[in-house]
């Protein structure tokens, strides 16, 4: 149970790190 939660949090964390540069690029344009 705890392991699956960590996997979900980890995947969400990675997706945020990937999204941040895209948001910055969109705001500049």
C-alpha contacts under 8 A as a table, 3 or more apart, distances in Angstrom:
res1	aa1	res2	aa2	distance
1	X	4	X	5.37
1	X	5	X	6.49
2	X	5	X	5.10
2	X	6	X	6.28
3	X	6	X	5.08
3	X	7	X	6.29
4	X	7	X	5.03
4	X	8	X	6.29
5	X	8	X	5.12
5	X	9	X	6.18
6	X	9	X	5.08
6	X	10	X	5.87
7	X	10	X	5.01
7	X	11	X	6.08
8	X	11	X	5.25
8	X	12	X	6.18
9	X	12	X	5.10
9	X	13	X	6.04
10	X	13	X	5.02
10	X	14	X	6.21
11	X	14	X	5.14
11	X	15	X	6.15
12	X	15	X	5.09
12	X	16	X	6.22
13	X	16	X	5.19
13	X	17	X	6.38
14	X	17	X	5.14
14	X	18	X	6.31
15	X	18	X	5.07
15	X	19	X	6.08
16	X	19	X	4.89
16	X	20	X	6.08
17	X	20	X	5.46
17	X	21	X	7.48
18	X	21	X	6.41
18	X	22	X	7.23
19	X	22	X	5.19
19	X	23	X	6.23
20	X	23	X	5.16
20	X	24	X	6.28
21	X	24	X	5.07
21	X	25	X	6.12
22	X	25	X	5.09
22	X	26	X	6.13
23	X	26	X	5.08
23	X	27	X	6.13
24	X	27	X	5.17
24	X	28	X	6.27
25	X	28	X	5.22
25	X	29	X	6.44
26	X	29	X	5.27
